[in-house]
Amino acid sequence: MITLDGKSLNLDQLVSVARKGEKVRLAPEARKNINKSRKFIEKKLASRETIYGVTTGFGELSNVSIPMDKTRELQANLIRSHAAGVGEFLDAESVRTMMLLRINSLAAGYSGIRPVLVETLIRLLNEDILPQVPGQGSLGASGDLAQLAHIALALIGEGSVQCQGKIRTAKAALKQAGIRPLELEAKEGLSLINGTQMMAALGALSVHDTQNLARHADIAAAFSTDVLKGSMDHTDPLIHQLRPFQGQATSANNIRKLMKGSAIWTSHQGCEKVQDAYSLRCAPQVHGASRDALDYVAKVMKTEMNAVTDNPLVFPDEDKILNAGNFHGQPLAFALDFLGIALAELANISERRIARLVDHKLSEWLPSFLTQKGGLQSGFMMAQYTAASLVSENKVLAHPASVDSIPTSANQEDHVSMGATAARHARMILQNSSKVIAIELLSAAQALEFHRPLKTSKALEAAYAQIRKVIPRLTKDRVLHKDIEEMVKLMENGKVVERVEKVVGKLK
């Protein structure tokens, strides 16, 4: 059980809720703060003060005064009208994460809502009643309005949800769970949908998965370097002391540990080759730059996970209700664009190593396309095609979404972040890049077969053994689609890293 207070949620907890269904609860302090801000709002309402989105319309309609007896209708209309998302529905783990982050933001106590709203959202999350949320339609300011409106719909018993593996109406799912649909009071509809929780959810999950992928990228680079008879000079700590980027040093150290003790490496000492290709020799610099970018993105996501991002914000102690723009996704948009670019480069350099593995002219000790019967068989020829296709697609997806903006709401909302687009693209690039690195690991394992009886390092032999537990050596042409998908699963469940770390200790 994870206790939410609006300020201490971490990435491991987020992933535990998103992927393991861990339950959450509200901290007593958070409930106290929520109550305090709600009473403050009610006091202001009683004094007939003008409050944006409470006694006025929204966006360009903020100059329209709303009678007090229309408050509930105003909030319900807001949710219905803003639930205008389109496209494929977000997956369950993304929706869980959005709900978690929205609860955590409201738990901070600056939104002016009733505790029952947060408690009902917690019940939906804990009972795995997940609103159907279309993935497209957010401009990243005023946050992810459309997507959050689709979540809010479920709270008022409207829209559709996924529950126990089935798609049902929210009304039916709530009734079965014994949850009464809410009738939203003043400020509550606005508090539910003004926020950055879609882009933050996709971003946080992508950070976690990229951290995992970065370790696999180092394993793949070490494996390919060894079977391509590359040098270990490029991993010498002396080099990286002179250019002290943390990510570069980390990747170099990982690759060095992974290659240490290889009989293949020993077998070609004293050969005529002076330098390796950049895709081998510069792996620490390229992987390291992606790692440093990832560290920056992780810092942004950690901040946003515990941020209050709706509007207006309520400060009871200061006797203030302030209109501002914490819902603007610019910090996330920049970071998520950067993440997409960093991921694209991990895949780019990986594809170049794959190309060397399958090209007999670049590695004459290996058969063309890693098959003994080239011509009759095509071996890994098409696997490299697939990798090339994926990295080319990444280059299109990596165009920064954050450089765009378009005015909306009759020019009242005249600058937006496009952070949700950046988040979706980063997630797509992550999926593509995972497949490319999976292909490299499969290719390197196949290449190792042609070095026998020589062995690689103990660490890389452990990686090879884990791969071969699931994916056999390619002795004749077969459908490689399944092999690639199985390799991706091995990477996602961490089995390869786990097996390697038993030999060399923790990879960073």
N, C-alpha and C positions, 0 to 999 in steps of 0.2 A: 504494500500500500504506500503510495507516494502522497505526501502532504504538500499542498500547493499554497504558497503565500504571496505569489506575485513577484518574488525577487530571488529565488534560489534554485529554480529548475535548471538541471544540467542535461547535457546531451545523452548520457547513458540512460537517464530516467526517461527522456523523451523517446528514445528508441525502444525501451522496455514497454512503454505504453503503446506505441505504434505497432510493434511487431509481436509482442508477447501478451498483450491485453492486460497488462498490470493495472490494477484499480487505483483510483485517486480519491482524495478527500480534501476538504477545505480546512486550512489552519484556523484555529479559534481567533487568532489575531486578525486574520483576513476577514472573517465574518464580522468582527467588531468594526473594522474600517469600512466595510461595505455598508453596514447599518448607519454609520456616522454620515457618510456622504449622501445616503438616501434621505435621511432626515433633513439634511441641509437643502437638498433639492425641493423637498416638500415645503419647507419653510419659505423658500423663494417663490414657489408656486402660490402659496397662500397670500403673499404680498403682491401678487400680480405683476411680477417682474417679467420683462421680455427676455426669453432665453432661446437661443438658436436651437431649432429642432425639437423644442418642447412646446413653445407657444408660437412658433413660426414654421413656415414651410422649409424646404431643404434646397441647398445649392442656390441656383439663381432665383428660386422662389422664397428665399429667406426673408424677403421684405413683406411677405404675406402673413398677416396675423391670423392665428388659429384660435377660435373660441375654446374655453376650458372644457366645455362639454363635448368637444370633438377630439380630445387628447388621445383616447384609446383608438379611435378610428384612424387618426393620423399615424400612429405607430404601426398599426396593422397594414395600412395602405403602403407605408414605407417598405415593409418587408415584401409584400406581394409585388409591388412595382419594380423593386430592385432585383428580384429573383429572375434575372433575364440572361443568365449564363447559357452558353451553347457548347457544342462539341462533346467529346467523349467524357464520361464521368470519371472523376478522380478515383484512384484505387483506395481500398479500405484503409491502408496504413496512412495515406496522406490525409484522409478525412479525420481519422483518429487524432493525428497530430495537429490539424487545424483546431479541432475541438479542445484539445489539451491546451494549446497556446491561448485560445480565446478565454478559457476558464482562468488561466494563470494571469492574463492581463487584467481581467475583471476583478480578480482576487486582490489586486493591489489597493482597491478601494478609492479610485479617483473617477469613477464612471457614473455614479449617482443612480445605480440600479438597486432593486430589492435583492436580498439574499436568495429568495426563492428562485430567481432566474438562474443564478449560478448553480444552485443545488439541483435544479431540473436538468441543466446541461450536463452536470456531473453524472446524474442517473442515466441519461442517454449514453454517455461514454462508457460507464461501467457495465451497462447491460448490452453494450455493443449494438445499439440502435443507431445506425449510421446514415445520416441524410445523403441523398444522391446529389452530388455536387458537380456540375459541368465544369470542365477545365478552362474554358475560354470565356472572355468577356471582362477581364480585369485590366484596368489601365495603371494599376499600382498607385493610385491616388484618386479619390479619398480611400486609399487602401484597396482591399480586394472586395469591393462592395457586392458585386453579383454573387460571388462564391459564398461569402458569409451570409448573405440573404437566404441562400438555399439551405444553409444550416439552421438559420433562425426560423425558417418555415416549419421545420419539424417541431419546434418548441410550441408553436401555436396550432399544431395538429394538422398542418397542411403539407403538400408536397409528398414525395416518396422517400422511403428509407430502405436500406439493406439490413435485414435482421435474420439471424440464424440461416444465412446463406440464401435467403429469398428476398425478392423485391416486393414491398408491401406499401400501402398507403401509410403515411405517418399517423393518421387518425387511428387506424386499426392496430398498429404496432404499439402506440401509446396506451390504448385501451387494454390490450393484452398484458402489458407490463404494469398496469395500475397507475399510470402517470397521467395526471390531469393536464390537458393543454393549457398553456398560459394565455391570459388576456393581458397584453403588454400595457404597462402604465407609462406615464410621461418619461421621456428620455431613453427608455429601454430599447426600443427598436433601433435607434441611432447608435446606442452603445454596443449593440450586437453586431452591427455591420461595418462600422468605421474602424478599420484595422488592417494590419499587414499579414494576417495569419496564413493565407495561402502561400505567399512567396516565402514567408519565414519557415513554414512547414516543409515545403519542397526543398528549400535551401538547407535546413538543418539535417534532413535525411540524406541529402546529397553530400554534405560535409562528412557525415559518418561513413558513407559508402566510399567516398573518395579516399579517406584515410586508409581504408582496407585495400583499395585498388592500388594505392601508392606502394604498399609493401609488396603486392604481387608484381608490380612493374619492376621493382628492384630485383625480385627473384627471376623474372623473365630476362632482364638485362644480363644478370650474372650467368644464367643458364646459356643464353645465346652466345655471350662472349666466350664462354669456355668451349662450347662445341664448335665455334668458329675459329678456335685457336687464337683467341685474342690475348693481349697482355693484361697484367694486373697493375702495371705502372700507374695507370690513370686513377687508381684508388689510393695511392700512397698519401698518407696524412700530410706529408711535407707540402704537397701541392695545394691542399685545401686550407692550410694555415695562411697561405699568401693571398687567399681570396675568401675571407671568412664569412661566407654566407652559410647560415645554419643548415638549410635544406641540402645544399651541395655536400657539406661534410657528412650529413646523415646518410644520404644515398651512397656516397663513396664508402663509408664504413660498412653499410649493409652489404654492398656488392663484394667488398673485400672479404668479409666474414663468410659470405656464401661460397666464394670461389676457393677459399683457403684449403689446401691439401689435395687439390685435384691432380690426379695422375695424368690427365689429358694436358693440363697446363705444363706439367714437368716434362712431358714428352717432346715439346717443341721449343724448349729453351735453347738459345744459341742459333735459332733459325735466321734467315736473311731479312725477314720482315722487320722494318723499323717502327712503323706506326700503324695503328688500326684506323678504320673508317670512323668518322665522327659519331655515327650511331652507336658505336661501342665506346670509343674513347671519351666522348662528351656526355655519356649517360648521367654521370653525377651532376654535371652542370644543368642539364635539361630537366632531369627528374627533380633536382634540388630546387630549381626555380619554380616548378609546379608545386612543390611542397611548401615553399615560402608563401606562395600565393594562397595555398590552402589554409595556412596558419592565419593569414589575414582574414580570410572569409570566415573561418571558425570563430574568430574574435567578434566579428560583426554579428554572426548568428547567435552567439552566446549573449550578447548585449540585447538583441531584439527579442529573444525568448523570454526575457524578464522585463520587457518594456511595456508601457501603457501607450496605446496608439490610437485611441478614439478621440472624438471631439464633439462638443466642448468638454474640457476637463474641470473637475470639481475639486476645490481646495477649501474644505470647511474651516480649517484653522485660520486661514488667511481671509476668509469671507469673500472668496473669489470664484467666479465661473469664467474660465478663459477659453476663447476661441483661438485655435492655432492649427498647426499642421503636422502633428506627430504621426498621422496616418500616411504621410508622403513616403513612398518607398525608395527614395533616391539612394540612401546608404546601402540598402539591399540590392538594388538594381546594379550599381557599380560592382559590388562584391560578387554577385551571381554571374554577371558578364565575365568577370575576371576568372571565376571558377570554371566556366565553360571553356575559356581560352586555355587555361592551365591543363584541363583534362584533354583537350584536343591535341596539345603538344605531347602528352604522354602517349597518346595513340599514334601520332605522327612518327615519332622516333621508333616506336615499336614496329610499325609497318615496315620501316626501312631495314630493321634487323630481320624481319620475316623474309623480305626480299633477298637478303644475302644468304639466308639459310636455304632457299629453294633454287638459287642460281649457281649452277655448277661452275660457271666462269669466275665467280667471286669466291667460291669455296670448293676447290677442285678435289678435295678429299671426301666430299659428300656427293652422292648421286643427284642428278637433276631432279628437282621437285621431290627429293627425299624418298624416291622409290627405286628399287633395283631393276625394274623392268620399264624404264622410261620409253615412251612411244606406245607400247602396248597398254601401259598404265600411266595415268596423269598424276598420281600421288597428291601432293599438296599444292598443285598448280592453282586450283580454284580457291583454295583457302586464302592464298595471297591476293587473289582478285577481290575476294570479299572484304579483306582488310583494307585494300586500296579504296574500295567503294565507301566503306564506313568513314575513313579519314577524310575523304573528299566531302562527304555529307556534313561531317563535323565543321569543315571550313565555312560552309554556308550558315550553319546553326550558330557558329561562334561570332557572327557579326553582332556587335554590341546593340542590344535592345535599348539600353539606357541613353543612347544618343538621340533617340526619337522622343517626340512629345506631340500631342494633338489636343486642341482645346475642346472642352465639353461643357455641358450645362450652361449654354448660351454665354460662353466665355467667362463665367464666374470661376470655373475650374480650368484655368487656362494653361497650366503646366503640369504634366503627369510624368511618372517615372518609367513606366513600362516594365516594372520590376517583376510582375507575374510572368510576362513573356520571357524575361531573362531566366527566371526560375525553371520554367518549362523547358527551355532550350538547354539549360545546364543539365537537367535530368536526362534529356534525350542524348546529349553528348556523353554523359556518364555511361548510359546503356551501350552506346556504340563503342566507346573506348574499352569497356569491359570485354566485349567480344573480340576486339583486336588483340588485347593482351592475352586472352584465352587462346587465340590462334597462335600467338608467339610461343606460349608455353607448350602447346601441342606440337608445334614444329620443332622446338628445341628438344623435347623428349624423343621425338622421332629421329632427330639428328644424332642423338646420343647412341642409338642402336648401331650406327655405322662406325662408332669408335671402339666397340667391344673387341677384345676383352678389357681395354682400358676403362677405368672408372673416373667419373668426375668427383667432386668433393663429397664428403659425407652429407652435407646439407642439401646439395643438389640431387644426390642419389635418393635422399629422403623425399624430396619433391617429386622426383621421377616415380618412386614407388607408390606414392599416394595417387598420382595421375593414373598409373597402370592398374591400380585396384579397380578403377572405374572404366578406363578407356584403354583397350588393348593396342598393341603395336599395329601399325598399318602394314600388312604384308601383301595385300592386294586392294585394288580400288573398292571403296564402299562409300555410302552416303555419309559425308562429313558433317552434315547439319546436326545430327544427333550428338556427335563428338564435341562439337563446339558448344552446344547447349549444356551438355554435361560438365564441360570444363568451366563454363560460367557458374554453374551451380556449386562446383567445388570451390571456386573463388569466393562466392557469396557466403558459403557456410564456414569459410576460414580453415578448412581441413588442411590445405597445402601449407599455409603459414604455420598452423599449429604443429604439423609434422616437422617442418624445418626448424622451428624454435626449440624443439626438444633437443636438437643437435647444437645450435649456435647461440641459444638464449634469445631474448626478446629482440625482434626487429623493430626499429623505430619508424 
